[in-house]
Amino acid sequence: MSAAAQAPSPESINTDQLLLALDMVSQGGVVKSAGLYYFDHGRRVPEHLTGVFDRLVWAGWVGVAPGDPVWARRALGLTEAGQARYAHSREQHRRCYAEHGSSTETLAKGAQER
């Protein structure tokens, strides 16, 4: 079996974390170090997103470029499958917020009702 077939599905990732990770990769600037860390425009990515990036790579939604021989950092980019999933997820997210309002509005309404 391939590594992608054995890896946990990205579908099981929290939707907000999935969209955040895909958005970060789509904007460019995300690299993986020789160790276990990911960086976004030079800043270390929060640890809770490391597993999300790993799953996206294993599933083939995010590709990893060959490493930089000096710094041993490899750039991440969306694959065709990742681009399609990103577009689909953004559309679902946009429709959900259009129907239910933004999370900020929802929190404000809840605070006013108290």
N, C-alpha and C positions, 0 to 999 in steps of 0.2 A: 504494500500500500504506500502511496505517496505521503509526504509530510502534510500536504494540504488536506488530504482525506482524513488524516488522523487529528488534525488541529481542531480546536473548538470553533464553531461557526461564528462569523462576525454577527450573524443575526441575533445571537444571544447577548450581544453587548448592549448596554444602556444606550438608548437612542440619542440622548444628548451627548454622551461621550463619543459615540460613533460619528455624529455630525461634526463635533469639534475636531476630532482627529482628521477626518476627511477634509474638512475646511482648511486646517493647518497645512496639510500636504498639498492641497490644490493651490494654495497661495505661494508655495515654494519656500525654501529656506529650512526645511526639516531635514536633519541629517542624523545618522546613527553612528555613534562612536565605536571604536574597537571593543569597548566594554559593553555594558548593558544599557547605556544611556542614550536618550534621544535629545536633540537640541533643536530649537525653533529660533531661527535668526540669532544664533549664538547663546541663547538662554536655555538652560536645562528644562526639559519638559517635565511637568509634575509626575511623580512616580505612579499615580493611579492611571495615567494614560499609557505607560510603558506596555502593559499587557494588551491594550487596545491596538497600538501600533504593531506589536508582534502578531496578533491575530489577523490584522489586515494584510500583513506581508505573507503569512502562511496561507491565507485564502486566495492570494493572487490579486487582491484589489489594489495593493500598493507594491511597487517595484523598488528595488534597491540597486543603485548604480554601483559600478566598480569603485573600490576604495581609493582615497587619496593616499599615495605612498608616504607622504610626510606626516600628515595629521591622522591618518587612518580613520577618516570620517567618510561615510557614504551617503549621498543624497537620496531622498525618497521622492517618488513621483507616483501619480495615479496611473494605473493601467487602464485599458479600455473598459474592463469589467468594473474597476473602481470608479471611473468617470460616470458610467451608466448608473451605478448604485448611488453615487453621490447626488446626481441629478434627481433620481427617484426619491431619495430620502429628503432632499431639500423641498421638493414639491409636496410630499406628505406633511412635512413639518410646517410649511407655509399654510397649507389647507387647515391643519389642526388649529393653528393660532388664529386664522381668519374666522373659524367657527367659534372658538372658545375665548378669544382675546389673548393678549400676551400675558406671560406669567407675572409681569410687573403690575398689569391692570388687575389681574385676579387677586394678587396679594393685597393691593390697595383696597379693593372691594371688601375683602375679608376683614381688613383692619377697620374699615368704616362701620361694618356691621357689628363689631364688638362693642 
